[in-house]
Amino acid sequence: MYEILQYISLPLEFGCIIILFTLSGYGLDKYVGTSPVFVLVGTFLGLAIGFYHLLKTVSKLDRKE
């Protein structure tokens, strides 16, 4: 049962990582006064880190089983 909960939390973690980096880029854009350059950089960086975290966690969970 506990293993199922670890798999269920993965989409939430993935989404939170993307939202965190996107909002950080938005805040940096407002601070610097630029167009949505940092929003895009933050979004793509969040996607890359989110996918890395997702793959690392799934491979770790698969090794346990």
C-alpha positions as YAML, in Angstrom:
chain: A
units: angstrom
residues:
- id: 1
  name: MET
  ca: [0.00, 0.00, 0.00]
- id: 2
  name: TYR
  ca: [2.80, 2.42, 0.83]
- id: 3
  name: GLU
  ca: [4.42, 1.92, -2.59]
- id: 4
  name: ILE
  ca: [1.21, 2.99, -4.33]
- id: 5
  name: LEU
  ca: [1.21, 6.28, -2.42]
- id: 6
  name: GLN
  ca: [4.73, 7.01, -3.62]
- id: 7
  name: TYR
  ca: [3.59, 6.64, -7.23]
- id: 8
  name: ILE
  ca: [0.49, 8.77, -6.63]
- id: 9
  name: SER
  ca: [2.55, 11.68, -5.30]
- id: 10
  name: LEU
  ca: [4.78, 11.85, -8.40]
- id: 11
  name: PRO
  ca: [2.47, 14.02, -10.56]
- id: 12
  name: LEU
  ca: [2.00, 16.45, -7.68]
- id: 13
  name: GLU
  ca: [5.76, 16.75, -7.18]
- id: 14
  name: PHE
  ca: [6.28, 17.18, -10.94]
- id: 15
  name: GLY
  ca: [3.69, 19.94, -11.14]
- id: 16
  name: CYS
  ca: [4.99, 21.74, -8.07]
- id: 17
  name: ILE
  ca: [8.52, 21.82, -9.46]
- id: 18
  name: ILE
  ca: [7.31, 23.34, -12.74]
- id: 19
  name: ILE
  ca: [5.12, 25.90, -10.99]
- id: 20
  name: LEU
  ca: [7.93, 26.88, -8.60]
- id: 21
  name: PHE
  ca: [10.42, 27.53, -11.38]
- id: 22
  name: THR
  ca: [7.86, 29.32, -13.56]
- id: 23
  name: LEU
  ca: [6.83, 31.64, -10.73]
- id: 24
  name: SER
  ca: [10.48, 32.28, -9.91]
- id: 25
  name: GLY
  ca: [11.05, 33.29, -13.52]
- id: 26
  name: TYR
  ca: [8.00, 35.54, -13.40]
- id: 27
  name: GLY
  ca: [9.26, 37.25, -10.26]
- id: 28
  name: LEU
  ca: [12.69, 37.71, -11.80]
- id: 29
  name: ASP
  ca: [11.10, 39.19, -14.94]
- id: 30
  name: LYS
  ca: [9.16, 41.69, -12.84]
- id: 31
  name: TYR
  ca: [12.28, 42.58, -10.83]
- id: 32
  name: VAL
  ca: [14.52, 43.06, -13.87]
- id: 33
  name: GLY
  ca: [11.78, 44.55, -16.05]
- id: 34
  name: THR
  ca: [12.21, 42.27, -19.02]
- id: 35
  name: SER
  ca: [9.78, 40.54, -21.31]
- id: 36
  name: PRO
  ca: [8.88, 36.91, -20.49]
- id: 37
  name: VAL
  ca: [12.45, 35.68, -20.98]
- id: 38
  name: PHE
  ca: [12.92, 34.37, -17.47]
- id: 39
  name: VAL
  ca: [9.42, 32.87, -17.39]
- id: 40
  name: LEU
  ca: [10.34, 30.73, -20.38]
- id: 41
  name: VAL
  ca: [13.74, 29.85, -18.95]
- id: 42
  name: GLY
  ca: [12.15, 28.97, -15.61]
- id: 43
  name: THR
  ca: [9.47, 26.85, -17.26]
- id: 44
  name: PHE
  ca: [11.92, 24.85, -19.35]
- id: 45
  name: LEU
  ca: [14.29, 24.49, -16.42]
- id: 46
  name: GLY
  ca: [11.39, 23.30, -14.26]
- id: 47
  name: LEU
  ca: [10.40, 20.77, -16.92]
- id: 48
  name: ALA
  ca: [13.94, 19.44, -17.16]
- id: 49
  name: ILE
  ca: [14.40, 19.17, -13.40]
- id: 50
  name: GLY
  ca: [10.91, 17.73, -13.00]
- id: 51
  name: PHE
  ca: [11.54, 15.01, -15.57]
- id: 52
  name: TYR
  ca: [14.90, 14.22, -13.99]
- id: 53
  name: HIS
  ca: [13.31, 13.92, -10.56]
- id: 54
  name: LEU
  ca: [10.47, 11.81, -11.97]
- id: 55
  name: LEU
  ca: [12.78, 9.37, -13.74]
- id: 56
  name: LYS
  ca: [15.13, 9.13, -10.76]
- id: 57
  name: THR
  ca: [12.28, 8.41, -8.35]
- id: 58
  name: VAL
  ca: [10.57, 5.86, -10.61]
- id: 59
  name: SER
  ca: [13.83, 3.97, -11.21]
- id: 60
  name: LYS
  ca: [14.52, 3.96, -7.46]
- id: 61
  name: LEU
  ca: [11.03, 2.65, -6.72]
- id: 62
  name: ASP
  ca: [11.31, -0.02, -9.42]
- id: 63
  name: ARG
  ca: [14.60, -1.27, -7.96]
- id: 64
  name: LYS
  ca: [12.94, -1.75, -4.56]
- id: 65
  name: GLU
  ca: [10.28, -4.08, -5.98]
...
